[in-house]
Amino acid sequence: MDINDLRSIVTIVSFLTFLGVVWWAYGVKSNKKRFEEAAMLPFTDEEADRVELGLDRNGQRKAS
């Protein structure tokens, strides 16, 4: 076994790991809702701040 055999094994294992991650992310339907919620996390604090300050989505004061 030389270095090229080791490189081939590492390449195959890495590719199989990549395929596993792709399958987990796109193939498992139960993950869709969880991923969509996680995608919105950066915006949740901003939305809560706007509501607390009484601003609309454009940052303008809501008409009372």
PQR file with spaces between the fields and no chain letter, atoms N, CA, C, O and H, PARSE charges and radii, in Angstrom:
ATOM       1  N    MET     1       0.856   -1.177    0.000 -0.4000 1.5000
ATOM       2  CA   MET     1       0.000    0.000    0.000 -0.0000 2.0000
ATOM       3  C    MET     1       0.899    1.237    0.000  0.5500 1.7000
ATOM       4  O    MET     1       1.714    1.431    0.903 -0.5500 1.4000
ATOM       5  N    ASP     2       0.738    2.047   -1.004 -0.4000 1.5000
ATOM       6  CA   ASP     2       1.538    3.273   -1.070 -0.0000 2.0000
ATOM       7  C    ASP     2       0.640    4.489   -0.845  0.5500 1.7000
ATOM       8  O    ASP     2      -0.548    4.350   -0.555 -0.5500 1.4000
ATOM       9  H    ASP     2       0.077    1.890   -1.737  0.4000 1.0000
ATOM      10  N    ILE     3       1.209    5.657   -0.978 -0.4000 1.5000
ATOM      11  CA   ILE     3       0.503    6.904   -0.688 -0.0000 2.0000
ATOM      12  C    ILE     3      -0.692    7.118   -1.626  0.5500 1.7000
ATOM      13  O    ILE     3      -1.692    7.721   -1.237 -0.5500 1.4000
ATOM      14  H    ILE     3       2.175    5.770   -1.213  0.4000 1.0000
ATOM      15  N    ASN     4      -0.579    6.623   -2.855 -0.4000 1.5000
ATOM      16  CA   ASN     4      -1.686    6.813   -3.806 -0.0000 2.0000
ATOM      17  C    ASN     4      -2.906    5.990   -3.412  0.5500 1.7000
ATOM      18  O    ASN     4      -4.036    6.428   -3.628 -0.5500 1.4000
ATOM      19  H    ASN     4       0.233    6.134   -3.171  0.4000 1.0000
ATOM      20  N    ASP     5      -2.703    4.815   -2.841 -0.4000 1.5000
ATOM      21  CA   ASP     5      -3.827    4.018   -2.346 -0.0000 2.0000
ATOM      22  C    ASP     5      -4.521    4.753   -1.198  0.5500 1.7000
ATOM      23  O    ASP     5      -5.749    4.804   -1.131 -0.5500 1.4000
ATOM      24  H    ASP     5      -1.785    4.459   -2.666  0.4000 1.0000
ATOM      25  N    LEU     6      -3.735    5.309   -0.316 -0.4000 1.5000
ATOM      26  CA   LEU     6      -4.300    6.063    0.805 -0.0000 2.0000
ATOM      27  C    LEU     6      -5.081    7.277    0.302  0.5500 1.7000
ATOM      28  O    LEU     6      -6.160    7.576    0.814 -0.5500 1.4000
ATOM      29  H    LEU     6      -2.737    5.268   -0.370  0.4000 1.0000
ATOM      30  N    ARG     7      -4.550    7.963   -0.680 -0.4000 1.5000
ATOM      31  CA   ARG     7      -5.243    9.114   -1.259 -0.0000 2.0000
ATOM      32  C    ARG     7      -6.567    8.699   -1.896  0.5500 1.7000
ATOM      33  O    ARG     7      -7.567    9.407   -1.777 -0.5500 1.4000
ATOM      34  H    ARG     7      -3.674    7.720   -1.096  0.4000 1.0000
ATOM      35  N    SER     8      -6.570    7.563   -2.565 -0.4000 1.5000
ATOM      36  CA   SER     8      -7.800    7.062   -3.190 -0.0000 2.0000
ATOM      37  C    SER     8      -8.845    6.731   -2.132  0.5500 1.7000
ATOM      38  O    SER     8     -10.020    7.059   -2.300 -0.5500 1.4000
ATOM      39  H    SER     8      -5.758    6.988   -2.662  0.4000 1.0000
ATOM      40  N    ILE     9      -8.436    6.091   -1.053 -0.4000 1.5000
ATOM      41  CA   ILE     9      -9.364    5.740    0.020 -0.0000 2.0000
ATOM      42  C    ILE     9      -9.947    6.992    0.656  0.5500 1.7000
ATOM      43  O    ILE     9     -11.152    7.061    0.900 -0.5500 1.4000
ATOM      44  H    ILE     9      -7.482    5.824   -0.916  0.4000 1.0000
ATOM      45  N    VAL    10      -9.106    7.978    0.924 -0.4000 1.5000
ATOM      46  CA   VAL    10      -9.583    9.228    1.518 -0.0000 2.0000
ATOM      47  C    VAL    10     -10.545    9.931    0.577  0.5500 1.7000
ATOM      48  O    VAL    10     -11.538   10.498    1.034 -0.5500 1.4000
ATOM      49  H    VAL    10      -8.127    7.922    0.726  0.4000 1.0000
ATOM      50  N    THR    11     -10.282    9.913   -0.712 -0.4000 1.5000
ATOM      51  CA   THR    11     -11.172   10.539   -1.690 -0.0000 2.0000
ATOM      52  C    THR    11     -12.528    9.846   -1.704  0.5500 1.7000
ATOM      53  O    THR    11     -13.562   10.514   -1.729 -0.5500 1.4000
ATOM      54  H    THR    11      -9.475    9.453   -1.082  0.4000 1.0000
ATOM      55  N    ILE    12     -12.537    8.534   -1.689 -0.4000 1.5000
ATOM      56  CA   ILE    12     -13.797    7.786   -1.720 -0.0000 2.0000
ATOM      57  C    ILE    12     -14.590    8.021   -0.441  0.5500 1.7000
ATOM      58  O    ILE    12     -15.799    8.243   -0.500 -0.5500 1.4000
ATOM      59  H    ILE    12     -11.698    7.991   -1.668  0.4000 1.0000
ATOM      60  N    VAL    13     -13.935    7.975    0.706 -0.4000 1.5000
ATOM      61  CA   VAL    13     -14.622    8.224    1.978 -0.0000 2.0000
ATOM      62  C    VAL    13     -15.176    9.648    2.021  0.5500 1.7000
ATOM      63  O    VAL    13     -16.293    9.859    2.491 -0.5500 1.4000
ATOM      64  H    VAL    13     -12.953    7.794    0.754  0.4000 1.0000
ATOM      65  N    SER    14     -14.420   10.610    1.542 -0.4000 1.5000
ATOM      66  CA   SER    14     -14.890   12.001    1.522 -0.0000 2.0000
ATOM      67  C    SER    14     -16.101   12.151    0.611  0.5500 1.7000
ATOM      68  O    SER    14     -17.052   12.850    0.961 -0.5500 1.4000
ATOM      69  H    SER    14     -13.512   10.438    1.160  0.4000 1.0000
ATOM      70  N    PHE    15     -16.079   11.512   -0.542 -0.4000 1.5000
ATOM      71  CA   PHE    15     -17.197   11.593   -1.471 -0.0000 2.0000
ATOM      72  C    PHE    15     -18.443   10.946   -0.879  0.5500 1.7000
ATOM      73  O    PHE    15     -19.542   11.485   -1.013 -0.5500 1.4000
ATOM      74  H    PHE    15     -15.306   10.944   -0.826  0.4000 1.0000
ATOM      75  N    LEU    16     -18.286    9.803   -0.229 -0.4000 1.5000
ATOM      76  CA   LEU    16     -19.423    9.141    0.406 -0.0000 2.0000
ATOM      77  C    LEU    16     -19.990    9.992    1.542  0.5500 1.7000
ATOM      78  O    LEU    16     -21.204   10.042    1.737 -0.5500 1.4000
ATOM      79  H    LEU    16     -17.394    9.366   -0.120  0.4000 1.0000
ATOM      80  N    THR    17     -19.119   10.654    2.284 -0.4000 1.5000
ATOM      81  CA   THR    17     -19.572   11.561    3.337 -0.0000 2.0000
ATOM      82  C    THR    17     -20.361   12.717    2.735  0.5500 1.7000
ATOM      83  O    THR    17     -21.413   13.088    3.256 -0.5500 1.4000
ATOM      84  H    THR    17     -18.132   10.614    2.126  0.4000 1.0000
ATOM      85  N    PHE    18     -19.866   13.284    1.650 -0.4000 1.5000
ATOM      86  CA   PHE    18     -20.569   14.366    0.954 -0.0000 2.0000
ATOM      87  C    PHE    18     -21.949   13.914    0.497  0.5500 1.7000
ATOM      88  O    PHE    18     -22.930   14.634    0.684 -0.5500 1.4000
ATOM      89  H    PHE    18     -19.011   12.983    1.227  0.4000 1.0000
ATOM      90  N    LEU    19     -22.034   12.730   -0.100 -0.4000 1.5000
ATOM      91  CA   LEU    19     -23.324   12.214   -0.547 -0.0000 2.0000
ATOM      92  C    LEU    19     -24.273   12.009    0.631  0.5500 1.7000
ATOM      93  O    LEU    19     -25.474   12.255    0.511 -0.5500 1.4000
ATOM      94  H    LEU    19     -21.237   12.146   -0.253  0.4000 1.0000
ATOM      95  N    GLY    20     -23.749   11.565    1.750 -0.4000 1.5000
ATOM      96  CA   GLY    20     -24.569   11.390    2.936 -0.0000 2.0000
ATOM      97  C    GLY    20     -25.133   12.707    3.435  0.5500 1.7000
ATOM      98  O    GLY    20     -26.301   12.772    3.819 -0.5500 1.4000
ATOM      99  H    GLY    20     -22.774   11.365    1.847  0.4000 1.0000
ATOM     100  N    VAL    21     -24.327   13.754    3.436 -0.4000 1.5000
ATOM     101  CA   VAL    21     -24.790   15.069    3.880 -0.0000 2.0000
ATOM     102  C    VAL    21     -25.834   15.611    2.905  0.5500 1.7000
ATOM     103  O    VAL    21     -26.837   16.182    3.334 -0.5500 1.4000
ATOM     104  H    VAL    21     -23.378   13.701    3.124  0.4000 1.0000
ATOM     105  N    VAL    22     -25.618   15.444    1.619 -0.4000 1.5000
ATOM     106  CA   VAL    22     -26.595   15.905    0.626 -0.0000 2.0000
ATOM     107  C    VAL    22     -27.912   15.156    0.796  0.5500 1.7000
ATOM     108  O    VAL    22     -28.980   15.766    0.750 -0.5500 1.4000
ATOM     109  H    VAL    22     -24.804   14.980    1.270  0.4000 1.0000
ATOM     110  N    TRP    23     -27.847   13.844    0.993 -0.4000 1.5000
ATOM     111  CA   TRP    23     -29.065   13.059    1.208 -0.0000 2.0000
ATOM     112  C    TRP    23     -29.785   13.529    2.469  0.5500 1.7000
ATOM     113  O    TRP    23     -31.006   13.688    2.462 -0.5500 1.4000
ATOM     114  H    TRP    23     -26.979   13.349    1.031  0.4000 1.0000
ATOM     115  N    TRP    24     -29.045   13.750    3.540 -0.4000 1.5000
ATOM     116  CA   TRP    24     -29.647   14.180    4.801 -0.0000 2.0000
ATOM     117  C    TRP    24     -30.320   15.546    4.647  0.5500 1.7000
ATOM     118  O    TRP    24     -31.411   15.766    5.172 -0.5500 1.4000
ATOM     119  H    TRP    24     -28.053   13.620    3.545  0.4000 1.0000
ATOM     120  N    ALA    25     -29.668   16.459    3.929 -0.4000 1.5000
ATOM     121  CA   ALA    25     -30.191   17.821    3.789 -0.0000 2.0000
ATOM     122  C    ALA    25     -31.374   17.899    2.832  0.5500 1.7000
ATOM     123  O    ALA    25     -32.330   18.627    3.098 -0.5500 1.4000
ATOM     124  H    ALA    25     -28.781   16.281    3.502  0.4000 1.0000
ATOM     125  N    TYR    26     -31.330   17.166    1.729 -0.4000 1.5000
ATOM     126  CA   TYR    26     -32.366   17.294    0.713 -0.0000 2.0000
ATOM     127  C    TYR    26     -33.294   16.092    0.617  0.5500 1.7000
ATOM     128  O    TYR    26     -34.411   16.220    0.114 -0.5500 1.4000
ATOM     129  H    TYR    26     -30.553   16.574    1.513  0.4000 1.0000
ATOM     130  N    GLY    27     -32.865   14.946    1.081 -0.4000 1.5000
ATOM     131  CA   GLY    27     -33.644   13.729    0.892 -0.0000 2.0000
ATOM     132  C    GLY    27     -34.600   13.418    2.013  0.5500 1.7000
ATOM     133  O    GLY    27     -35.610   12.749    1.790 -0.5500 1.4000
ATOM     134  H    GLY    27     -31.959   14.842    1.489  0.4000 1.0000
ATOM     135  N    VAL    28     -34.317   13.879    3.206 -0.4000 1.5000
ATOM     136  CA   VAL    28     -35.172   13.574    4.353 -0.0000 2.0000
ATOM     137  C    VAL    28     -36.221   14.674    4.485  0.5500 1.7000
ATOM     138  O    VAL    28     -35.901   15.809    4.838 -0.5500 1.4000
ATOM     139  H    VAL    28     -33.497   14.422    3.387  0.4000 1.0000
ATOM     140  N    LYS    29     -37.468   14.333    4.201 -0.4000 1.5000
ATOM     141  CA   LYS    29     -38.537   15.338    4.173 -0.0000 2.0000
ATOM     142  C    LYS    29     -38.823   15.927    5.548  0.5500 1.7000
ATOM     143  O    LYS    29     -39.276   17.068    5.646 -0.5500 1.4000
ATOM     144  H    LYS    29     -37.728   13.411    3.914  0.4000 1.0000
ATOM     145  N    SER    30     -38.568   15.174    6.605 -0.4000 1.5000
ATOM     146  CA   SER    30     -38.878   15.675    7.944 -0.0000 2.0000
ATOM     147  C    SER    30     -37.965   16.830    8.353  0.5500 1.7000
ATOM     148  O    SER    30     -38.274   17.547    9.304 -0.5500 1.4000
ATOM     149  H    SER    30     -38.200   14.247    6.526  0.4000 1.0000
ATOM     150  N    ASN    31     -36.857   17.019    7.658 -0.4000 1.5000
ATOM     151  CA   ASN    31     -35.939   18.105    7.981 -0.0000 2.0000
ATOM     152  C    ASN    31     -36.366   19.434    7.373  0.5500 1.7000
ATOM     153  O    ASN    31     -35.863   20.479    7.786 -0.5500 1.4000
ATOM     154  H    ASN    31     -36.605   16.437    6.886  0.4000 1.0000
ATOM     155  N    LYS    32     -37.275   19.425    6.407 -0.4000 1.5000
ATOM     156  CA   LYS    32     -37.616   20.642    5.675 -0.0000 2.0000
ATOM     157  C    LYS    32     -38.114   21.752    6.598  0.5500 1.7000
ATOM     158  O    LYS    32     -37.641   22.885    6.517 -0.5500 1.4000
ATOM     159  H    LYS    32     -37.684   18.576    6.072  0.4000 1.0000
ATOM     160  N    LYS    33     -39.065   21.433    7.472 -0.4000 1.5000
ATOM     161  CA   LYS    33     -39.621   22.460    8.353 -0.0000 2.0000
ATOM     162  C    LYS    33     -38.545   23.008    9.289  0.5500 1.7000
ATOM     163  O    LYS    33     -38.466   24.215    9.516 -0.5500 1.4000
ATOM     164  H    LYS    33     -39.450   20.513    7.538  0.4000 1.0000
ATOM     165  N    ARG    34     -37.720   22.113    9.830 -0.4000 1.5000
ATOM     166  CA   ARG    34     -36.668   22.543   10.744 -0.0000 2.0000
ATOM     167  C    ARG    34     -35.654   23.449   10.039  0.5500 1.7000
ATOM     168  O    ARG    34     -35.197   24.435   10.616 -0.5500 1.4000
ATOM     169  H    ARG    34     -37.784   21.132    9.647  0.4000 1.0000
ATOM     170  N    PHE    35     -35.306   23.120    8.804 -0.4000 1.5000
ATOM     171  CA   PHE    35     -34.355   23.941    8.056 -0.0000 2.0000
ATOM     172  C    PHE    35     -34.954   25.291    7.692  0.5500 1.7000
ATOM     173  O    PHE    35     -34.252   26.302    7.710 -0.5500 1.4000
ATOM     174  H    PHE    35     -35.678   22.319    8.334  0.4000 1.0000
ATOM     175  N    GLU    36     -36.245   25.321    7.360 -0.4000 1.5000
ATOM     176  CA   GLU    36     -36.895   26.598    7.037 -0.0000 2.0000
ATOM     177  C    GLU    36     -36.933   27.512    8.264  0.5500 1.7000
ATOM     178  O    GLU    36     -36.716   28.718    8.146 -0.5500 1.4000
ATOM     179  H    GLU    36     -36.815   24.499    7.345  0.4000 1.0000
ATOM     180  N    GLU    37     -37.204   26.947    9.427 -0.4000 1.5000
ATOM     181  CA   GLU    37     -37.193   27.739   10.655 -0.0000 2.0000
ATOM     182  C    GLU    37     -35.790   28.257   10.951  0.5500 1.7000
ATOM     183  O    GLU    37     -35.627   29.407   11.359 -0.5500 1.4000
ATOM     184  H    GLU    37     -37.380   25.967    9.522  0.4000 1.0000
ATOM     185  N    ALA    38     -34.787   27.425   10.750 -0.4000 1.5000
ATOM     186  CA   ALA    38     -33.405   27.840   10.996 -0.0000 2.0000
ATOM     187  C    ALA    38     -32.985   28.934   10.012  0.5500 1.7000
ATOM     188  O    ALA    38     -32.199   29.815   10.360 -0.5500 1.4000
ATOM     189  H    ALA    38     -34.920   26.491   10.419  0.4000 1.0000
ATOM     190  N    ALA    39     -33.503   28.879    8.793 -0.4000 1.5000
ATOM     191  CA   ALA    39     -33.156   29.893    7.792 -0.0000 2.0000
ATOM     192  C    ALA    39     -33.697   31.264    8.173  0.5500 1.7000
ATOM     193  O    ALA    39     -33.139   32.286    7.774 -0.5500 1.4000
ATOM     194  H    ALA    39     -34.142   28.164    8.510  0.4000 1.0000
ATOM     195  N    MET    40     -34.789   31.291    8.950 -0.4000 1.5000
ATOM     196  CA   MET    40     -35.397   32.555    9.342 -0.0000 2.0000
ATOM     197  C    MET    40     -34.828   33.118   10.642  0.5500 1.7000
ATOM     198  O    MET    40     -35.179   34.235   11.023 -0.5500 1.4000
ATOM     199  H    MET    40     -35.242   30.461    9.275  0.4000 1.0000
ATOM     200  N    LEU    41     -33.966   32.383   11.329 -0.4000 1.5000
ATOM     201  CA   LEU    41     -33.425   32.843   12.608 -0.0000 2.0000
ATOM     202  C    LEU    41     -32.751   34.217   12.548  0.5500 1.7000
ATOM     203  O    LEU    41     -32.932   35.002   13.479 -0.5500 1.4000
ATOM     204  H    LEU    41     -33.681   31.476   11.020  0.4000 1.0000
ATOM     205  N    PRO    42     -31.991   34.546   11.513 -0.5600 1.5000
ATOM     206  CA   PRO    42     -31.361   35.872   11.493  0.2800 2.0000
ATOM     207  C    PRO    42     -32.366   37.023   11.466  0.5500 1.7000
ATOM     208  O    PRO    42     -32.021   38.151   11.820 -0.5500 1.4000
ATOM     209  N    PHE    43     -33.584   36.756   11.056 -0.4000 1.5000
ATOM     210  CA   PHE    43     -34.580   37.811   10.902 -0.0000 2.0000
ATOM     211  C    PHE    43     -35.534   37.901   12.088  0.5500 1.7000
ATOM     212  O    PHE    43     -36.288   38.870   12.183 -0.5500 1.4000
ATOM     213  H    PHE    43     -33.864   35.840   10.769  0.4000 1.0000
ATOM     214  N    THR    44     -35.528   36.927   12.993 -0.4000 1.5000
ATOM     215  CA   THR    44     -36.509   36.909   14.073 -0.0000 2.0000
ATOM     216  C    THR    44     -36.301   38.068   15.040  0.5500 1.7000
ATOM     217  O    THR    44     -37.276   38.709   15.435 -0.5500 1.4000
ATOM     218  H    THR    44     -34.916   36.141   12.916  0.4000 1.0000
ATOM     219  N    ASP    45     -35.081   38.353   15.427 -0.4000 1.5000
ATOM     220  CA   ASP    45     -34.843   39.459   16.353 -0.0000 2.0000
ATOM     221  C    ASP    45     -35.229   40.785   15.734  0.5500 1.7000
ATOM     222  O    ASP    45     -35.793   41.650   16.404 -0.5500 1.4000
ATOM     223  H    ASP    45     -34.290   37.833   15.106  0.4000 1.0000
ATOM     224  N    GLU    46     -34.929   40.947   14.464 -0.4000 1.5000
ATOM     225  CA   GLU    46     -35.269   42.185   13.765 -0.0000 2.0000
ATOM     226  C    GLU    46     -36.779   42.389   13.744  0.5500 1.7000
ATOM     227  O    GLU    46     -37.262   43.501   13.960 -0.5500 1.4000
ATOM     228  H    GLU    46     -34.470   40.244   13.920  0.4000 1.0000
ATOM     229  N    GLU    47     -37.511   41.331   13.488 -0.4000 1.5000
ATOM     230  CA   GLU    47     -38.967   41.423   13.461 -0.0000 2.0000
ATOM     231  C    GLU    47     -39.505   41.759   14.854  0.5500 1.7000
ATOM     232  O    GLU    47     -40.407   42.587   14.984 -0.5500 1.4000
ATOM     233  H    GLU    47     -37.118   40.428   13.313  0.4000 1.0000
ATOM     234  N    ALA    48     -38.969   41.137   15.878 -0.4000 1.5000
ATOM     235  CA   ALA    48     -39.417   41.415   17.250 -0.0000 2.0000
ATOM     236  C    ALA    48     -39.110   42.858   17.634  0.5500 1.7000
ATOM     237  O    ALA    48     -39.916   43.498   18.309 -0.5500 1.4000
ATOM     238  H    ALA    48     -38.236   40.465   15.773  0.4000 1.0000
ATOM     239  N    ASP    49     -37.973   43.374   17.220 -0.4000 1.5000
ATOM     240  CA   ASP    49     -37.624   44.761   17.518 -0.0000 2.0000
ATOM     241  C    ASP    49     -38.593   45.723   16.844  0.5500 1.7000
ATOM     242  O    ASP    49     -39.004   46.714   17.447 -0.5500 1.4000
ATOM     243  H    ASP    49     -37.319   42.854   16.671  0.4000 1.0000
ATOM     244  N    ARG    50     -38.957   45.438   15.604 -0.4000 1.5000
ATOM     245  CA   ARG    50     -39.900   46.313   14.899 -0.0000 2.0000
ATOM     246  C    ARG    50     -41.258   46.311   15.575  0.5500 1.7000
ATOM     247  O    ARG    50     -41.886   47.360   15.720 -0.5500 1.4000
ATOM     248  H    ARG    50     -38.623   44.633   15.114  0.4000 1.0000
ATOM     249  N    VAL    51     -41.710   45.146   15.988 -0.4000 1.5000
ATOM     250  CA   VAL    51     -43.010   45.057   16.667 -0.0000 2.0000
ATOM     251  C    VAL    51     -42.958   45.822   17.975  0.5500 1.7000
ATOM     252  O    VAL    51     -43.888   46.556   18.309 -0.5500 1.4000
ATOM     253  H    VAL    51     -41.200   44.294   15.870  0.4000 1.0000
ATOM     254  N    GLU    52     -41.875   45.654   18.712 -0.4000 1.5000
ATOM     255  CA   GLU    52     -41.736   46.336   20.005 -0.0000 2.0000
ATOM     256  C    GLU    52     -41.739   47.850   19.848  0.5500 1.7000
ATOM     257  O    GLU    52     -42.292   48.559   20.688 -0.5500 1.4000
ATOM     258  H    GLU    52     -41.120   45.057   18.440  0.4000 1.0000
ATOM     259  N    LEU    53     -41.130   48.346   18.787 -0.4000 1.5000
ATOM     260  CA   LEU    53     -41.062   49.786   18.555 -0.0000 2.0000
ATOM     261  C    LEU    53     -42.286   50.321   17.818  0.5500 1.7000
ATOM     262  O    LEU    53     -42.429   51.534   17.667 -0.5500 1.4000
ATOM     263  H    LEU    53     -40.681   47.769   18.105  0.4000 1.0000
ATOM     264  N    GLY    54     -43.172   49.434   17.357 -0.4000 1.5000
ATOM     265  CA   GLY    54     -44.365   49.869   16.647 -0.0000 2.0000
ATOM     266  C    GLY    54     -44.070   50.313   15.228  0.5500 1.7000
ATOM     267  O    GLY    54     -44.709   51.237   14.724 -0.5500 1.4000
ATOM     268  H    GLY    54     -43.055   48.448   17.480  0.4000 1.0000
ATOM     269  N    LEU    55     -43.105   49.667   14.572 -0.4000 1.5000
ATOM     270  CA   LEU    55     -42.737   50.019   13.208 -0.0000 2.0000
ATOM     271  C    LEU    55     -43.268   48.979   12.236  0.5500 1.7000
ATOM     272  O    LEU    55     -43.439   47.811   12.586 -0.5500 1.4000
ATOM     273  H    LEU    55     -42.585   48.917   14.982  0.4000 1.0000
ATOM     274  N    ASP    56     -43.529   49.425   10.995 -0.4000 1.5000
ATOM     275  CA   ASP    56     -43.917   48.469    9.972 -0.0000 2.0000
ATOM     276  C    ASP    56     -42.669   47.874    9.329  0.5500 1.7000
ATOM     277  O    ASP    56     -41.553   48.127    9.784 -0.5500 1.4000
ATOM     278  H    ASP    56     -43.391   50.373   10.711  0.4000 1.0000
ATOM     279  N    ARG    57     -42.853   47.091    8.280 -0.4000 1.5000
ATOM     280  CA   ARG    57     -41.716   46.419    7.648 -0.0000 2.0000
ATOM     281  C    ARG    57     -40.721   47.382    7.005  0.5500 1.7000
ATOM     282  O    ARG    57     -39.561   47.027    6.792 -0.5500 1.4000
ATOM     283  H    ARG    57     -43.759   46.886    7.910  0.4000 1.0000
ATOM     284  N    ASN    58     -41.167   48.590    6.697 -0.4000 1.5000
ATOM     285  CA   ASN    58     -40.278   49.591    6.096 -0.0000 2.0000
ATOM     286  C    ASN    58     -39.589   50.470    7.118  0.5500 1.7000
ATOM     287  O    ASN    58     -38.836   51.375    6.758 -0.5500 1.4000
ATOM     288  H    ASN    58     -42.109   48.878    6.870  0.4000 1.0000
ATOM     289  N    GLY    59     -39.845   50.209    8.401 -0.4000 1.5000
ATOM     290  CA   GLY    59     -39.221   51.002    9.447 -0.0000 2.0000
ATOM     291  C    GLY    59     -39.957   52.284    9.764  0.5500 1.7000
ATOM     292  O    GLY    59     -39.435   53.139   10.480 -0.5500 1.4000
ATOM     293  H    GLY    59     -40.458   49.474    8.693  0.4000 1.0000
ATOM     294  N    GLN    60     -41.166   52.430    9.241 -0.4000 1.5000
ATOM     295  CA   GLN    60     -41.977   53.622    9.474 -0.0000 2.0000
ATOM     296  C    GLN    60     -42.932   53.357   10.656  0.5500 1.7000
ATOM     297  O    GLN    60     -43.342   52.220   10.889 -0.5500 1.4000
ATOM     298  H    GLN    60     -41.590   51.736    8.660  0.4000 1.0000
ATOM     299  N    ARG    61     -43.275   54.422   11.392 -0.4000 1.5000
ATOM     300  CA   ARG    61     -44.229   54.300   12.490 -0.0000 2.0000
ATOM     301  C    ARG    61     -45.585   53.891   11.928  0.5500 1.7000
ATOM     302  O    ARG    61     -46.044   54.428   10.920 -0.5500 1.4000
ATOM     303  H    ARG    61     -42.941   55.345   11.203  0.4000 1.0000
ATOM     304  N    LYS    62     -46.217   52.928   12.600 -0.4000 1.5000
ATOM     305  CA   LYS    62     -47.547   52.507   12.188 -0.0000 2.0000
ATOM     306  C    LYS    62     -48.558   53.576   12.543  0.5500 1.7000
ATOM     307  O    LYS    62     -48.464   54.225   13.585 -0.5500 1.4000
ATOM     308  H    LYS    62     -45.843   52.492   13.419  0.4000 1.0000
ATOM     309  N    ALA    63     -49.526   53.749   11.661 -0.4000 1.5000
ATOM     310  CA   ALA    63     -50.592   54.729   11.914 -0.0000 2.0000
ATOM     311  C    ALA    63     -51.498   54.192   12.999  0.5500 1.7000
ATOM     312  O    ALA    63     -51.966   53.057   12.911 -0.5500 1.4000
ATOM     313  H    ALA    63     -49.602   53.222   10.815  0.4000 1.0000
ATOM     314  N    SER    64     -51.750   54.989   14.017 -0.4000 1.5000
ATOM     315  CA   SER    64     -52.614   54.552   15.135 -0.0000 2.0000
ATOM     316  C    SER    64     -54.018   55.002   14.929  0.5500 1.7000
ATOM     317  O    SER    64     -54.882   54.729   15.762 -0.5500 1.4000
ATOM     318  H    SER    64     -51.370   55.911   14.088  0.4000 1.0000
